Amino acid sequence: MDRIVGVGIVKNYGNLKVTVNVLKNIDIIIDSHDFVGITGASGSGKTTLLYILSGLERPTEGTVNLFGKATADYNDRDLALLRQRKIGFIFQFYNLIPNLTVRENVELASVLANNRDPKRIDEVLAMVGMLDRKDAFPNELSGGMQQRVAIARALVNDPDIIFADEPTGNLDSVNAADIMEILRDLNRLHEKTIVLVTHGEEFLKYCNRNVRLADGKVVKDVRLDAV
């Protein structure tokens, strides 16, 4: 079950002298096959919430249930395995290894998860329209192409949930729309649950739900009619 349940999420950063309260008692449920767009001003806590929901960070207070189990009950190794095998991550910066080809960058993710499948590697590259560039190196690709490779890398282990943190942040409007269409198809055709952090309100048309944060709190949570 890939439902995500967060209850009373609080996240503080700081030291003995200064504490910054980034998330303030957030309750959130993300159902299977949701495409949730998390929006809000810079500093509202969007990325922190995504990191906590995905298990990349732990909350200061509150609980997060991921795949039917509280993240507090996973040890660090189990969380790492979960992220390798059941969760895909896409970030604003593509983080491709420059001396590896497109195919090798994607393959590495499957090798690290002990799940190497040559057919699956070609399949996900085809899904994002990059199979014909599989032997290219990152410096031979545009930003939009590199992000497509990053999406393929996130998909290679067939995750149930994809967490995407500003995946269009470094792209022009045309490439950004292409990336959002890929994510929409992953949600609709392949039934992936997607949690997206974005500054671009225009991208909410691809989502079926909007969660808006302000000052570390949820101020809006509505269903949308995705296009």
Secondary structure, 3 states (H helix, E strand, C coil): CCCEEEEEEEEEEECCCCEEEEEEEEEEEECCCCEEEEEECCCCCHHHHHHHHHCCCCCCEEEEEECCEEHHHCCHHHHHHHHHHCEEEEECCCCCCCCCCHHHHHHHHHHHCCCCCHHHHHHHHHHCCCHHHCCCCHHHCCHHHHHHHHHHHHHCCCCCEEEEECCCCCCCHHHHHHHHHHHHHHHHCCCCEEEEECCCHHHHHHCCEEEEEECCEEEEEEECCCC
